Amino acid sequence: MGSRSDAGKKDFARYWENSIEIPGPNIDKLEKIAKDIGVYLIIGVIERDTDFSGGTLYCSILYFSPKGEFLGNHRKLKPTGSERLIWGEGDGSTLTAIDTPYGKIGGLICWENYMPLARTVMYAKGIDIYVAPTADAQDSW
C-alpha cells in the first residue's frame, strides 16, 4: 500500500491527463459541437499548457462561435485557497470579451467575480452578457 503522497501523485496524474491542451483534439471537438448546434459555446475547463516550464494547469473559460471557431480563453487570475497547489496564475492578458450579435460576452471564473478591478476591466470592455462559471453551488451565486 502506498503513502498518501503516492495516492496524491496518482490523483494529480489523472487530473493532468484529463485536462485539455489548446490547440488539441478536445478543442476540435468543442469547435464541432458549437458549429453543429449553432451556438456561442462558453465553457469552463482545466487547461494544460505544456509550453511553460514543462507544464502548468490553469482553470480557464473557453469561447467558441456558432461557426465552430475558437475565439479565445481566459485563465483564472488568482487561484483561491488550495487551488494554488494545482493551478497556475493567469496574467490578465486573457480577460476576454467577444463581439456577438447579442452583445459583448465575457466573464470571470468563480471567486474572480469578487475582484473589483477584474470586474472593472470587464465592464470597461463593454460586456453586455456576463458569464461566471463556478463549481460552487451555494445560493449566493
C-alpha positions as CSV (number, residue, x, y, z in Angstrom):
1,M,0.0,0.0,0.0
2,G,1.4,3.4,-1.0
3,S,1.6,6.5,1.1
4,R,-0.9,9.4,0.9
5,S,1.8,11.2,-1.2
6,D,1.8,8.3,-3.7
7,A,-2.0,8.5,-3.9
8,G,-1.9,12.2,-4.4
9,K,0.6,11.8,-7.2
10,K,-1.7,9.3,-8.9
11,D,-4.7,11.6,-8.5
12,F,-2.7,14.6,-9.9
13,A,-1.5,12.5,-12.8
14,R,-5.1,11.5,-13.6
15,Y,-6.2,15.2,-13.3
16,W,-3.3,16.2,-15.6
17,E,-4.2,13.6,-18.2
18,N,-7.9,14.7,-18.2
19,S,-7.1,18.4,-18.7
20,I,-7.1,19.8,-22.3
21,E,-4.5,21.5,-24.4
22,I,-5.0,24.4,-26.7
23,P,-4.8,23.6,-29.6
24,G,-5.7,20.0,-29.4
25,P,-8.3,17.3,-30.1
26,N,-10.7,18.5,-27.3
27,I,-10.7,22.0,-28.8
28,D,-11.5,20.4,-32.2
29,K,-14.4,18.5,-30.6
30,L,-15.8,21.6,-28.9
31,E,-15.5,23.6,-32.1
32,K,-17.5,20.9,-33.9
33,I,-20.2,20.9,-31.1
34,A,-20.6,24.7,-31.3
35,K,-20.9,24.5,-35.1
36,D,-23.2,21.6,-35.2
37,I,-25.6,23.2,-32.7
38,G,-25.0,26.7,-34.0
39,V,-24.3,28.4,-30.6
40,Y,-21.8,30.5,-28.8
41,L,-20.3,27.9,-26.5
42,I,-18.7,29.2,-23.4
43,I,-17.3,26.5,-21.1
44,G,-15.1,26.2,-18.0
45,V,-12.2,23.7,-18.3
46,I,-8.9,22.8,-16.8
47,E,-6.3,23.8,-19.4
48,R,-2.9,22.1,-19.7
49,D,-0.1,24.3,-21.0
50,T,3.0,22.2,-21.8
51,D,4.9,25.2,-23.3
52,F,5.6,26.7,-19.9
53,S,8.3,25.1,-17.7
54,G,7.3,21.6,-18.7
55,G,3.6,22.1,-17.9
56,T,1.1,24.2,-16.0
57,L,-2.6,23.7,-15.3
58,Y,-5.0,26.6,-15.5
59,C,-8.7,27.0,-14.6
60,S,-9.9,28.6,-17.9
61,I,-13.0,29.8,-19.7
62,L,-13.1,28.9,-23.4
63,Y,-15.1,30.8,-26.1
64,F,-16.4,29.3,-29.4
65,S,-18.5,30.8,-32.2
66,P,-21.6,29.2,-33.9
67,K,-19.3,28.8,-36.9
68,G,-17.1,26.5,-34.9
69,E,-14.3,28.9,-34.3
70,F,-12.2,29.0,-31.2
71,L,-12.5,32.7,-30.1
72,G,-10.3,32.8,-27.1
73,N,-9.7,31.8,-23.5
74,H,-9.4,33.4,-20.1
75,R,-7.1,31.9,-17.4
76,K,-8.1,32.4,-13.8
77,L,-6.1,35.3,-12.4
78,K,-5.6,34.1,-8.9
79,P,-6.4,30.5,-7.8
80,T,-8.1,30.6,-4.4
81,G,-7.1,28.6,-1.3
82,S,-5.9,25.1,-2.0
83,E,-6.4,25.7,-5.8
84,R,-3.0,27.3,-5.6
85,L,-1.4,23.9,-5.1
86,I,-2.7,22.8,-8.5
87,W,-3.3,25.7,-10.9
88,G,-1.0,28.4,-12.2
89,E,-2.0,32.1,-12.2
90,G,-3.3,33.9,-15.3
91,D,-1.7,37.3,-16.1
92,G,-4.7,39.4,-17.1
93,S,-3.9,39.3,-20.8
94,T,-6.6,36.8,-21.3
95,L,-9.5,38.9,-19.9
96,T,-11.7,38.2,-22.9
97,A,-14.7,40.0,-24.4
98,I,-16.2,38.7,-27.7
99,D,-18.5,40.6,-30.0
100,T,-21.7,38.8,-30.9
101,P,-25.0,39.8,-32.5
102,Y,-26.4,39.6,-29.0
103,G,-23.8,41.9,-27.4
104,K,-20.3,41.5,-26.0
105,I,-19.8,38.4,-23.9
106,G,-17.2,38.0,-21.3
107,G,-16.7,36.7,-17.8
108,L,-14.7,35.7,-14.8
109,I,-14.2,32.4,-13.0
110,C,-15.6,31.6,-9.6
111,W,-14.1,33.9,-6.9
112,E,-12.6,36.2,-9.5
113,N,-16.1,37.7,-9.6
114,Y,-15.4,39.2,-6.1
115,M,-12.3,41.0,-7.5
116,P,-13.4,44.6,-8.1
117,L,-10.6,45.5,-10.5
118,A,-11.1,42.4,-12.6
119,R,-14.8,43.2,-12.9
120,T,-13.9,46.8,-13.7
121,V,-11.7,45.6,-16.7
122,M,-14.6,43.5,-18.0
123,Y,-17.1,46.4,-17.6
124,A,-14.6,48.7,-19.4
125,K,-14.5,46.2,-22.3
126,G,-18.2,46.9,-22.7
127,I,-19.6,43.4,-21.9
128,D,-23.4,43.1,-22.2
129,I,-23.6,39.4,-21.2
130,Y,-21.5,38.4,-18.2
131,V,-20.7,34.7,-17.6
132,A,-19.4,33.4,-14.3
133,P,-18.6,29.7,-14.4
134,T,-18.1,28.1,-11.0
135,A,-18.1,24.8,-9.3
136,D,-19.6,26.4,-6.2
137,A,-23.3,25.6,-5.9
138,Q,-24.1,27.9,-3.0
139,D,-27.2,30.1,-3.1
140,S,-25.0,33.2,-3.1
141,W,-24.0,32.6,-6.7
